[in-house]
Amino acid sequence: MKMSRYFLHTLREAPAEAETASHQLLLRAACIDQLMAGSYTYQPLGWRVKRKVEEIVREEMDRAGGIEIHMPALQPLDIWEQSGRADALGETLFRLTDQRDRSLALGATHEEVVTKLVADHARSYRDLPLTLYQIQTKFRDEARPRGGLVRVREFTMKDAYSFDLDEAGLDVSYDAMFEAYKRIFARCGVPVIPVEADSGAIGGKDSREFMFVTEIGEDTIVRCDTCDYAANTEKAEFRRVPSPEAAAADREEVSTPDTKTIEALTALLGVTAAQTAKAVLYMSTDPHDESAPALPLFVVVRGDMQVNEIKIRNHLHGRGLRAMTESEAERYGIVAGYASPIGIDASVRVIADVAIEHASNLVAGANKAGTHFRNVNYGRDWRVQDGDIIDCANAEAGYGCPRCDGTLGTVRGIEMGHVFRLGRIYSEVFGARVLDEAGEQRTAVMGCYGIGVERIVSASVEANHDEKGIMWPASVAPFDVHLVGLGLGRDADLAADADALYAELTAAGLQVLFDDRDDSPGVKFNDADLIGLPLRVTVSSRNQKAGVVEVQARSASEATQIARAEVVAHLRDTHAAMLAPLR
């Protein structure tokens, strides 16, 4: 492609709203253009990158046994209501009404649609195992789009769905997708780490995210410094350091005026935060029925820990949480700032972190203004209902690893892909059942697997750039070679030889962007560095007289002179070598 005839207008400076390196460079290199918040046009260079990413995804999905389909983005809202996810996604789900007053949704994902498809057509165990996938546009009404292509309202996802006869079959399908994801990210030049994750609105009993570690990430990843344990902070577990064993001392009331925080309490009484019990008060709401009354919830964690609301919601089977107001606390006889699980109203559900069960002689609220208790002990002074002692605290840097003797640290990251063991939550709802070999009806066991194509494009730039511009991995670069012609308008012989070289490289199977514009060398080299193709070839009158051309990899600091007669073979072999580690 000749740049003089191409739609390619680079920017010297990035728009002020572009904060991340990838967002700035994708805009400056004329890969994308913003139409509105969270909505981007792919310009020709960016579209070529996106298509190459999609082809890598498609190749690896096919290799893993996936079968490609295409499902509608426009869907009846009632299937979302049938699954319960219309409420779970809330305002994130785009909703609309057609001219016949039918309620519709724009697909945020396709579990409902694909399960209904399989339920309508799969009949026997011979139809399974089955993995269907698509590469298709998704819509989510994100409140705060950010990071360029990282969080947008309209995006392309590869979503795959596996159907198996039993859990053992799901294990095989899940492992195949897991390995396919590892290959996809490696081929796209995006380093990732798999981490344990919360399943969120998708549901299911187990899931793992593939995280690209970067300071601009939205997620916090907890990982061990010794073993390979890693988890999203929403899911992460940790090893509690046992409290020193001590005989239960007599409980005593102590005056603590104006001490409504753990910090004030420890300063007044000369204890550590780990020697206190923190009370956090919520109202639990029904996400499926706004008119249903909210229920009071009293959560107790050790004073040196923070409540993990995701873990609480999961324990409550997806119920919502909001802070309890002081008037609501008064209604249940709770004194905010001095709340105590001791003698609490029977209508208030109490949940405690597992660290509380074995902590001795804690300081806790006395449920009386300006007063706390010393020497509060779980089991003697208060209890929760069976099953309500759970892991409900945040894992933080410095805590012990739950898998080994190592120590946890935290890093930021961007979720690049997510794999879920769904089980039967959708297949039960939509009746995806088949007859087994014995003629008995079996409900299919499902998995689902998503990759954000835009995020791969963005992360590929974030992981591969320098101060001059993008450094595209050869596998996803919009072109393979950037042919730069200097002074072509002043030298007819040079122009003819540059055209010939362009034709020879193209005939050799290389994709070439030919800068034949009538611009200065500085402009051309700056654009070449900004666009970031893997290989740059420069032709000039001086080099032509010497019978050579200059070849420089985007990642190299200096150019090499290659004989004109040998340059096509050299570039073909060099490009093949660049691709080899990414296959």
C-alpha positions in Angstrom: 0.0 0.0 0.0 1.3 3.4 -1.0 0.9 6.1 1.7 0.3 8.7 -0.9 -3.0 6.9 -1.7 -3.8 5.6 1.8 -6.1 7.1 4.5 -3.4 7.7 7.1 -3.1 11.0 9.0 -0.8 10.8 12.0 -0.8 13.3 14.9 2.2 15.0 16.4 0.5 15.3 19.8 -2.2 13.1 21.4 -5.5 14.6 22.5 -5.4 15.8 26.2 -8.0 13.2 27.3 -5.7 10.3 26.3 -3.9 9.4 29.5 -2.4 5.9 28.8 0.5 5.2 26.5 -1.5 2.8 24.4 -4.4 5.3 24.0 -2.1 8.1 23.0 -0.2 6.1 20.5 -3.2 4.4 18.9 -4.7 7.9 18.3 -1.4 9.4 17.1 -0.6 6.6 14.8 -4.0 6.9 13.1 -5.2 3.5 14.3 -8.4 4.6 16.0 -10.6 7.7 16.2 -13.0 8.5 18.9 -16.7 9.1 17.9 -17.9 9.6 21.5 -17.0 8.3 24.9 -16.5 4.5 24.7 -17.0 4.3 21.0 -14.2 4.3 18.4 -13.8 4.1 14.7 -11.0 1.8 13.5 -9.0 3.6 10.9 -7.3 1.4 8.2 -4.1 0.7 10.2 -6.0 -0.2 13.3 -8.5 -2.3 11.4 -5.7 -4.4 9.9 -4.3 -5.0 13.5 -7.7 -6.0 14.8 -8.3 -8.4 11.9 -4.9 -10.1 12.6 -5.8 -10.5 16.2 -9.1 -12.0 15.3 -7.4 -14.4 12.9 -5.0 -15.6 15.6 -8.0 -16.1 18.0 -9.9 -18.0 15.3 -6.9 -20.2 14.5 -6.4 -21.2 18.1 -10.1 -21.7 18.8 -10.3 -24.0 15.7 -7.2 -25.8 16.9 -8.8 -26.4 20.3 -12.0 -27.9 18.7 -14.2 -24.9 18.6 -16.9 -24.4 15.9 -17.6 -20.9 14.7 -21.1 -19.5 14.6 -22.6 -16.0 14.6 -25.4 -15.0 17.0 -27.7 -11.9 17.0 -26.6 -8.8 18.9 -30.3 -7.8 19.1 -32.0 -10.1 21.6 -35.4 -10.4 23.2 -35.2 -9.0 26.8 -37.3 -11.9 28.1 -34.5 -14.4 27.8 -32.4 -12.1 30.0 -35.2 -12.0 32.5 -35.6 -15.7 32.3 -32.0 -16.2 33.3 -32.2 -13.5 36.0 -29.4 -11.4 34.4 -31.5 -8.5 33.4 -31.4 -7.5 37.0 -27.9 -8.7 37.6 -26.4 -6.5 34.9 -28.8 -3.6 35.7 -28.0 -0.4 33.9 -25.0 -1.9 32.1 -27.5 -3.8 29.8 -28.6 -1.7 26.8 -32.4 -1.9 26.6 -34.7 -0.7 23.8 -38.2 -1.1 22.5 -39.2 -1.8 18.9 -42.1 -0.3 17.0 -44.4 -3.1 18.2 -43.5 -2.2 21.8 -41.5 -5.4 22.4 -38.7 -5.1 24.9 -35.2 -5.9 23.5 -31.6 -5.8 24.6 -28.3 -5.4 22.9 -26.1 -8.4 23.7 -23.6 -7.8 26.4 -22.7 -11.5 26.1 -24.5 -14.6 24.7 -25.0 -17.3 27.3 -28.7 -17.1 27.0 -28.8 -17.2 23.2 -26.3 -20.1 22.8 -27.9 -22.2 25.5 -31.3 -21.8 23.8 -29.7 -22.7 20.5 -28.3 -26.0 21.9 -31.5 -26.7 23.8 -33.5 -26.4 20.5 -31.2 -28.7 18.5 -29.0 -31.1 20.6 -30.8 -34.4 21.3 -28.4 -37.1 22.4 -25.0 -37.6 24.0 -23.7 -38.0 20.4 -24.1 -34.3 20.0 -21.7 -33.6 22.8 -19.0 -32.5 23.6 -19.6 -29.3 21.7 -17.8 -25.9 21.8 -19.4 -23.1 19.8 -17.8 -19.7 19.5 -18.2 -16.4 17.7 -16.2 -13.1 17.2 -18.9 -10.5 17.5 -19.8 -7.0 18.7 -21.0 -6.6 22.3 -22.6 -3.6 23.9 -22.3 -2.5 27.6 -23.5 0.8 28.9 -20.3 1.5 30.9 -20.8 4.4 33.3 -17.1 5.5 32.9 -15.4 4.4 29.7 -11.7 4.7 30.1 -8.2 3.8 28.8 -9.0 4.1 25.1 -9.9 0.6 24.0 -9.7 -0.9 27.5 -13.2 -0.1 28.7 -15.6 0.8 26.0 -19.4 0.7 25.3 -19.2 -1.1 22.0 -16.5 -3.8 21.5 -15.6 -7.0 19.9 -15.5 -10.2 21.9 -14.6 -13.7 21.1 -17.0 -15.7 23.3 -17.1 -19.5 23.3 -19.4 -21.9 25.1 -18.8 -25.6 25.8 -21.5 -28.2 26.4 -20.6 -31.6 28.0 -22.4 -34.5 29.4 -20.7 -34.4 32.8 -18.2 -32.6 35.0 -15.3 -34.8 33.7 -16.1 -33.6 30.1 -16.2 -30.0 31.2 -12.7 -30.5 32.7 -11.4 -31.5 29.2 -13.2 -28.6 27.4 -12.1 -26.1 30.0 -8.5 -27.2 29.9 -8.5 -27.0 26.1 -9.7 -23.4 26.2 -7.2 -22.5 28.9 -4.3 -23.7 26.8 -5.8 -22.0 23.7 -5.8 -18.7 25.6 -2.2 -19.1 26.6 -1.3 -19.5 22.9 -3.4 -16.6 21.8 -1.8 -14.1 24.2 1.7 -15.4 23.5 1.2 -15.0 19.7 -0.2 -11.5 20.1 2.8 -10.4 22.2 0.8 -9.8 25.4 2.4 -11.2 28.6 -0.3 -12.5 30.9 -0.7 -14.4 34.1 -3.7 -16.6 34.9 -5.4 -15.7 38.2 -8.3 -17.0 40.2 -11.3 -14.8 39.8 -14.8 -14.0 40.9 -17.4 -15.1 38.3 -19.5 -11.9 38.7 -22.7 -11.6 36.7 -21.7 -14.5 34.4 -22.1 -17.0 37.3 -20.6 -20.4 37.8 -18.6 -22.1 40.5 -15.1 -21.4 39.2 -13.3 -19.0 36.9 -9.9 -17.7 36.0 -8.8 -14.5 34.4 -5.8 -13.8 32.2 -4.2 -10.6 33.5 -1.8 -8.3 31.7 0.2 -6.7 34.6 0.4 -3.0 34.1 0.3 0.1 36.4 -2.7 1.4 34.4 -4.8 -1.7 35.2 -8.2 -1.4 36.8 -7.9 -4.6 38.8 -5.7 -5.5 41.8 -3.9 -8.9 41.6 -2.7 -10.6 44.7 0.2 -13.1 44.0 2.7 -15.1 46.0 6.4 -14.4 46.0 7.2 -18.1 46.3 4.6 -20.2 44.5 2.4 -19.6 41.4 -0.7 -18.6 43.4 -2.4 -15.5 42.0 -5.9 -14.2 42.3 -8.0 -11.1 41.7 -8.4 -9.2 45.0 -12.2 -9.9 44.7 -11.5 -13.6 45.0 -8.1 -13.8 46.7 -7.6 -15.9 49.9 -4.8 -15.6 52.4 -3.3 -17.3 55.4 -4.4 -15.8 58.6 -1.7 -15.4 61.3 -3.2 -17.1 64.4 -3.8 -14.9 67.3 -1.7 -15.8 70.4 -3.4 -18.4 72.4 -4.8 -17.1 75.7 -7.4 -18.2 78.2 -10.7 -16.4 77.9 -10.6 -13.5 80.4 -13.7 -12.1 82.0 -15.5 -9.7 79.7 -15.5 -6.1 81.1 -17.1 -2.9 80.0 -14.7 0.1 79.4 -15.5 3.7 78.8 -14.4 4.9 75.3 -15.9 8.3 74.6 -15.5 9.6 71.0 -13.8 6.4 69.7 -15.9 5.4 66.7 -12.9 4.2 64.7 -10.4 1.4 65.1 -7.6 4.0 65.0 -9.1 5.9 67.9 -9.8 2.8 69.8 -6.3 1.4 69.6 -4.8 4.7 70.6 -7.0 5.0 73.6 -6.7 1.4 74.9 -3.1 0.7 73.8 -4.1 -2.4 71.8 -3.3 -3.4 68.2 -5.9 -3.4 65.5 -5.6 -7.2 65.4 -6.8 -7.3 69.0 -10.1 -5.6 68.0 -13.3 -6.7 66.3 -14.6 -4.4 63.6 -18.3 -4.1 62.9 -19.5 -3.2 59.4 -23.2 -2.7 58.9 -25.2 -3.3 55.7 -28.6 -3.6 54.4 -29.0 -6.6 52.0 -31.2 -6.1 49.0 -33.0 -8.4 46.6 -31.6 -7.6 43.1 -34.7 -9.2 41.5 -37.3 -7.3 43.4 -36.8 -3.6 44.2 -40.0 -3.6 46.3 -38.7 -6.4 48.6 -37.6 -5.1 52.0 -33.9 -4.8 52.7 -32.6 -7.0 55.4 -30.1 -6.0 58.1 -26.6 -7.5 58.0 -23.9 -7.2 60.6 -20.4 -8.2 59.4 -17.5 -8.8 61.9 -13.9 -8.9 60.9 -10.7 -8.5 62.8 -9.8 -4.8 63.2 -6.7 -5.0 61.1 -8.7 -6.4 58.1 -11.0 -4.9 55.5 -14.4 -6.4 54.5 -14.5 -7.9 51.0 -18.0 -7.1 49.8 -17.8 -9.4 46.8 -17.2 -12.4 49.0 -20.2 -11.3 51.1 -22.4 -11.0 48.1 -21.4 -14.4 46.8 -22.2 -15.9 50.2 -25.6 -14.3 50.0 -26.2 -15.8 46.6 -25.9 -12.5 44.7 -27.9 -10.2 47.0 -27.0 -6.5 46.9 -25.3 -4.6 49.7 -25.6 -1.0 50.8 -24.5 0.8 53.9 -26.9 0.8 56.8 -28.0 4.3 57.8 -27.9 5.5 61.4 -31.7 5.6 61.5 -31.9 2.0 60.3 -29.3 1.0 62.9 -31.4 2.7 65.6 -34.4 0.7 64.3 -32.6 -2.5 65.1 -31.2 -1.3 68.4 -27.6 -0.9 67.0 -25.5 2.0 68.1 -23.3 3.1 65.2 -19.7 3.4 66.0 -20.1 1.1 69.1 -22.0 -1.7 67.4 -21.7 -5.1 69.0 -22.6 -8.7 68.0 -23.3 -9.4 71.6 -27.1 -9.6 72.4 -28.0 -8.3 68.9 -31.6 -8.3 67.7 -32.5 -11.8 66.3 -33.7 -10.2 63.0 -30.1 -9.0 62.2 -28.0 -11.6 60.4 -24.4 -11.8 61.6 -21.6 -12.9 59.4 -18.0 -13.3 60.8 -14.6 -13.7 59.1 -12.9 -17.0 59.9 -10.1 -15.1 61.8 -12.7 -14.1 64.5 -13.4 -17.7 65.5 -10.0 -18.3 67.0 -9.1 -14.8 68.2 -9.0 -14.4 72.0 -10.0 -11.5 74.2 -10.8 -9.0 71.5 -12.0 -5.4 72.1 -15.5 -5.0 70.6 -18.4 -2.6 70.7 -20.8 -2.7 73.6 -23.7 -1.4 71.6 -23.8 1.6 74.0 -22.6 5.1 73.1 -19.0 5.8 74.3 -18.6 2.2 75.5 -16.7 -0.9 74.4 -16.1 -4.4 75.8 -12.7 -5.9 76.6 -12.1 -9.7 76.4 -14.8 -10.6 73.9 -14.6 -14.2 72.8 -16.5 -15.9 70.0 -18.4 -18.9 71.2 -18.7 -17.7 74.7 -20.1 -14.2 74.2 -21.8 -14.5 70.8 -22.3 -16.8 67.8 -23.5 -16.8 64.3 -25.8 -19.1 62.4 -24.3 -22.3 61.0 -22.4 -21.6 57.8 -22.0 -17.8 58.5 -18.3 -17.9 59.5 -16.6 -17.4 56.1 -13.6 -15.9 54.4 -15.0 -12.3 54.0 -11.8 -10.2 54.3 -9.6 -8.6 51.7 -6.2 -10.2 51.0 -3.5 -7.6 51.1 0.2 -7.2 50.5 2.2 -8.7 53.3 -0.4 -11.4 54.2 0.6 -15.0 54.1 0.0 -17.1 50.9 -2.9 -19.6 51.3 -1.0 -22.3 49.3 2.5 -22.1 50.8 4.7 -20.3 53.3 5.3 -17.4 50.9 4.1 -13.8 51.3 1.5 -12.1 49.1 2.1 -8.9 47.1 -0.1 -6.8 44.9 0.1 -5.5 41.4 -2.3 -3.8 39.0 -3.6 -5.5 35.9 -6.0 -5.5 33.0 -8.3 -8.5 32.4 -7.6 -9.8 28.9 -9.7 -13.0 29.0 -11.9 -15.0 31.3 -12.7 -18.6 31.5 -15.7 -19.9 33.5 -16.9 -23.3 34.7 -20.6 -22.5 34.5 -22.0 -25.8 35.4 -25.8 -26.1 34.8 -27.0 -22.7 35.8 -28.0 -21.8 32.2 -28.7 -25.3 30.8 -31.3 -25.9 33.6 -33.1 -22.6 32.9 -33.3 -23.1 29.1 -33.7 -26.9 29.1 -30.4 -27.9 27.4 -30.8 -31.6 27.9 -29.8 -34.7 26.0 -30.3 -38.4 26.3 -27.3 -40.4 27.6 -26.3 -43.9 26.4 -28.8 -45.4 28.8 -31.6 -43.3 27.4 -31.8 -41.1 30.5 -32.1 -37.3 30.2 -29.0 -35.4 31.3 -28.7 -31.6 31.7 -25.6 -30.3 29.8 -22.7 -29.0 31.8 -21.4 -25.7 30.4 -18.3 -23.6 30.3 -17.9 -20.1 28.8 -14.8 -18.4 27.6 -14.3 -14.7 26.7 -11.5 -12.6 25.1 -11.7 -8.9 24.4 -10.2 -8.2 21.0 -9.8 -4.5 21.6 -8.0 -5.1 24.9 -5.5 -7.3 23.0 -4.9 -4.5 20.6 -4.4 -2.0 23.4 -2.3 -4.3 25.6 -0.1 -5.2 22.6 0.8 -1.5 22.3 1.1 -1.0 26.1 3.6 -3.9 26.3 5.5 -2.9 23.1 6.4 0.7 22.7 9.1 3.2 23.4 9.3 7.0 23.5 9.2 7.2 19.7 6.0 5.2 19.1 4.6 1.7 18.8 6.7 -1.4 18.3 4.2 -3.9 16.9 4.9 -7.7 17.4 5.3 -9.1 13.9 2.2 -11.3 14.3 -0.3 -8.4 14.6 1.5 -5.5 12.9 -0.7 -3.8 10.3 2.1 -4.3 7.7 5.3 -6.3 7.8 7.7 -3.8 6.2 7.8 0.0 6.1 9.5 1.0 2.8 10.7 4.6 3.1 11.7 6.4 -0.1 13.8 9.5 0.3 13.9 12.1 -2.5 11.8 10.1 -5.0 10.4 13.2 -6.7 13.9 14.4 -7.6 15.3 11.1 -8.9 13.3 9.2 -11.5 15.7 6.2 -11.5 15.4 5.9 -7.7 11.7 6.2 -7.9 11.5 3.4 -10.4 13.8 1.2 -8.3 11.7 1.9 -5.2 8.6 0.9 -7.1 10.3 -2.3 -8.3 11.4 -3.1 -4.7 7.8 -2.6 -3.5 6.6 -5.0 -6.2 9.3 -7.6 -5.3 8.6 -7.5 -1.6 4.8 -7.8 -2.2 5.4 -10.8 -4.6 7.5 -12.4 -1.9 4.5 -12.5 0.4 5.3 -9.5 2.6 2.8 -6.8 3.4 4.4 -3.5 2.6 3.5 0.1 3.5 5.4 2.3 1.0 6.0 5.9 2.0 6.2 7.5 -1.4 5.0 10.9 -0.1 6.8 14.1 -1.0 7.9 14.8 2.6 11.2 15.4 4.4 13.2 12.5 5.8 12.5 13.7 9.3 8.7 13.5 8.8 9.0 10.1 7.2 11.2 8.6 9.9 9.1 10.0 12.7 6.0 8.5 11.2 7.8 5.2 10.7 8.8 5.1 14.3 5.3 6.1 15.4 3.5 3.5 13.3 6.0 0.9 14.5 6.1 -1.8 11.8 8.6 -4.6 12.5 11.0 -3.7 9.7 12.0 -0.5 8.0 13.7 -0.4 4.6 15.1 2.9 3.4 16.0 3.7 -0.2 17.9 6.8 -1.2 20.1 8.1 -4.0 23.2 7.6 -2.0 22.4 4.0 -1.1 21.4 3.3 -4.7 24.7 4.4 -6.0 26.4 2.0 -3.5 24.1 -0.8 -4.5 22.6 -1.2 -1.1 19.5 -0.4 1.0 19.2 0.3 4.7 17.3 -2.2 6.8 16.4 -1.6 10.4 14.2 -3.5 12.8 11.9 -1.3 14.8 13.5 -2.7 18.0 17.1 -2.1 16.8 19.1 1.1 17.5 21.0 1.1 14.2 20.3 0.2 10.5 22.3 -2.4 8.5 23.2 -2.0 4.8 22.1 -4.9 2.7 22.9 -5.5 -1.0 20.0 -4.5 -3.2 20.0 -7.9 -4.9 19.8 -9.7 -1.5 17.3 -7.5 0.4 14.1 -9.3 -0.5 15.4 -12.7 0.7 16.9 -11.0 3.7 13.6 -9.4 4.7 11.6 -12.5 4.1 13.9 -14.6 6.3 14.1 -11.9 9.0 10.3 -11.5 9.1 9.9 -15.3 9.3 12.3 -15.4 12.2 10.4 -12.7 14.0 7.2 -14.8 13.7 8.7 -18.1 14.7 8.6 -17.5 18.5 5.0 -16.2 18.3 3.6 -19.3 16.6 
